[in-house]
C-alpha cells in the first residue's frame, strides 16, 4: 500500500542521512587533499621539465610563459581533478535518490528526471560556444598578465627613471579587467540554471496539484507523494545543480589542461629522442 511505501521510504531516508554525514565528511576531506597532492605532483613534473632544458630551449622559451605553465595552469589542472571527483560523487548521490524514487513512482520520477536533465543539457549546450571563447581568452590573458608582472618587476628601475608608471598600470589594468570579465561571465553561466530550475519545479508542482484536483484524485495519496518528492528534492536538486556546476567548471578549464598536455607531449618526445 501507499502507507507502507511511505514508511519504508522514511526509514531509508533516515538511514541514508546518517550514512551521508559519515561518508560526506570522509570523502570531501579525502578528495580535497588527494587532488591537491596530485596537482602538486603535476607542478613538480613541469618544474623538473624546465630545469633540465638545454640552453637553446631555455633562451627560446619566454620566462613568463614558463611561469604561467607552473603557477596558473598547474593550479587550474588541480581544480579539474577536484571537480571531476566531486562530479562523480554527486552523480552517485543523484543516481541513488533516483533509484529510490523509481521504486516509489516510476512514471512521475522518470518525468521529473527527464525534465531536469533536458533543461540542464539545453542550458549547457546553449552556452557552450560562449564558454569556449571565454575559457580560451582566460588562459591567454593569464599568460599576458604574467608577462606584464614579470617585466614590471624586472624593469622597476627603468620604470621609475622614465616615469612610465601610468603606462604599465594601464596595460595591467586592461588585461586584468578583460580577464575578470571573461571569468565573471563564465561564473554567471554556472549559477543561472539554479534560478531557472527552482522556478520550473514550482510550476511543475502547481501543475500537478491542479491536475489532481481536476481529476479528483485521492488527496491523501497526493500529499504523501508530494511530501516524499519534496524531501527528495532537498538532495536531488542540489545534486543536479552540482553535477552541472562541476561539469561546467571542468569544461571551462580545458584550455589550461591543453597547455599541460602539450607540455607533457614535449617531455615524452624529448625522452624518446634522448633514448634514441
N, C-alpha and C positions, 0 to 999 in steps of 0.2 A: 504493500500500500504506500501512498504518498507519505504518510506519517512515519512509516518505517524507514523510507528513503531519507527523510529529513533527519531522523535520529542518527542514522548511520553516517550521513554526511557531516553532521555536527561533531560526532566523535572523531571522524577523520580530520576535520579542520583543527580541532583542539590538539590532536596528536601531532599534526603537521606543524602547528605553531610552535610547540616546544622543540621539535626537531629542527625547525627553521632557525631558531635562536642559536642553537649549538652549532649547526652546520654553517650558518652565515658568518658568525664571528670567526670561526676557524678558517673558512675558505677565503674570506676577504683579507685576513691577515696574511695567509699563505700566498695568495695571488699577488698582493701588493709587493711583498718582499721579493718573491721569486722573479717577477717580471723586471723589477728594478735591478736585480743582480744580473739577469740576462742582458739588460740594456747596458750595464756597466761593463760586462764582458765584450759586448759589441764595440763599445768605445775603446776598450783596450786593444782590440784587434785593429781598429782603424789607426790608433796611435802607433802601434807596432809597425803597420804598413809604412807610415810616413817616416818613421825613424830609420828604416832600412832602405829608403830610396837612394839611388845613386845621385851623384852631384848634378848631372844634367837634368834629371827629372825634378830634383828639388828646385832648381832655378827656373824651370819652365812651369811650375805649378804655383799659382798665386797663394801667398800665405793666408790671406783672408778666406779663400775658398777652402783650404785645408782645415782651418779653424772652424769654419761653418760645418764641415762634414762631421767633425768630432763633437762639437757642442750642440749645434742646432739639430742636425739630422740624427745624431745619437740619442738625444732626448726624445725626439718625436717617434723614433722606432721603438724606444722603451714604452712609450704610451700606446703604440699599436699593439704590442704584446699584452699590455694590461687590458686594453679594451676588448681584445679578442677573447681573453679568458673570462672576462665579465660577461661578454656576449654569450658564451657557451653556457655559463651558469644561469643566466636569465632565460635562455631558451629552454633549458631543462626545467626550470621552475614553471614557465608558461605551459610547457607540454604536460607536466604533472597535473596542473589545475584543469587543463582542457580535458584530459582523460577522465578525471573525476566528474566533470560536468557532463561529458558524453554519456556516462553511466546514468546520470540523473535524468537528462532530457537531450536525446541525441539531436533531434531536428533543430531545437532552439539554439543549442550550443554550436552546431555547425553553421547556422545562420549568423550568429554573432561573431564567431571567429573568422568566417569568410568576409564579413563586413569590415572588421578591424584590419585584417590582412590587406584587403583591397585598398582601403583608404591610405594605409601607410605606404604600400607599394606605389600608388599613384603620386603621393607626395614626394617620395624618394626619387623616382624616375623623372618626375616633372621638374625637380630642382637639380638633377644630375649634371646638366650642362653648366649651370652657374657654379655648382660646387667644384667641378673640374677646373674651370677657369680661375676661380679664386684660390684654389689649392695650389695650382702651379704658380700663380702670382705670389702667394705667401712664401713659397720656397725660394723663388728668385729674389724677392725683396729682402729676405733674411740674409742671403749671401751679400747683397748690396749694402745692407746696414752694417754687417760685419766688416766689410771692406772700408766703409766710411769711418767706423770707430777705430779700426786698426791704423788707418792713415792719420787720423786725428792725433792719437797718442804717439805715433811715430814722428809727427811733424809739429809738435806743440811749440817748439822754439820758432819755427818759420811762421806759424800762425800768429804768434804774439808779435814777432818782428814786423811782418807785413800787414798786421791788423786785419786779418781775414776771418775774424770770429763769426761775423754775421753770415758770411757765405757758407761756412762749414755748418753752422747751426741750421740755416735754411735748407741745405741739402739733406741733413739728417732728418729734420722735421718732415720734409716732403716724403721721404722714403718711409719713415715711421708711421705717418698718418695714412699712407696708402696701405701699408701692412695691416694697421689697426682696422681700417675699413673693410678689407678683404676678410680678415679673421672674424670681425663682428658680424658680417653678413652671413658667413657660414654658421656661426653660433646661433644666430636668429633662426636660420632654416632648421636647425636641430631642435629648437624649442616650439616652433609654430604648431606642429602636429598635436601637441598636448591639448591646446585650446580647441582645436577642431574636433578631436576625438571626444573630449568631455561633452561638448555641445551635441555631437552626434548621438552619443549614448543616451543623453537626457531625452532627446527627441524620440529615439527608439523605444525607450521605456514608456513615454507618454503614449506612443502609438500602440504599444502592446496593451496598455491599460484601457484605451478606447476600444480596441478590438474585443477585449474580454467583456466589456460592458455591453457592446453591441450584440455579441453572440451569447450573452447571459451565461458566461462560464462560472464555475464554482468559485466564489471569492476566496474560500479557504485555500483551494489549490493554487489560485493565482498568487495570493500573499506568500505562501510557502516558497513558490518558485521565485517570486520577486526577492524575497529575503535571502535565499541561497545564492542567487546570482549577484545580489548586492554585496554579500560577504566576499564572494569570489572576485568581484570586480576590484576590491581593495588591493588585491595582489596581482590580478591578471592585467589590469590596465597599466599599472607602473611597469610590469614586466614587458608588455608590448612596447611601451614608450622607451624603456631602457634598451630593448633589442634594436629599435630604430636608432636611438641615440648612439649606441656603441658601434653600430654598422656605419652610421654617418661619420663619426669621428675617425673610424678606421679608414674609410674611403678618402676622407679629407687629407690624410697623412700619406697617401700613396706616393706623391712626388718625392718626399723625404726617403721613403723606402726604396724608390727607384735610384736615388743618388747613392745610397748604401750598396744596393745591388750592383750598380755599375762599378763601384769601387772594389767590391769583393771579386767581381769578374776580372778586374785588372790584377788583383792579388793572385788569383788562380792562374792567369796567363803568365804572370811573372815567374811563378813556381815551375810551370811546365817548361818555360824557356831555360830556367836555371838547371833543371834536371837533364835537359837535352844537351 
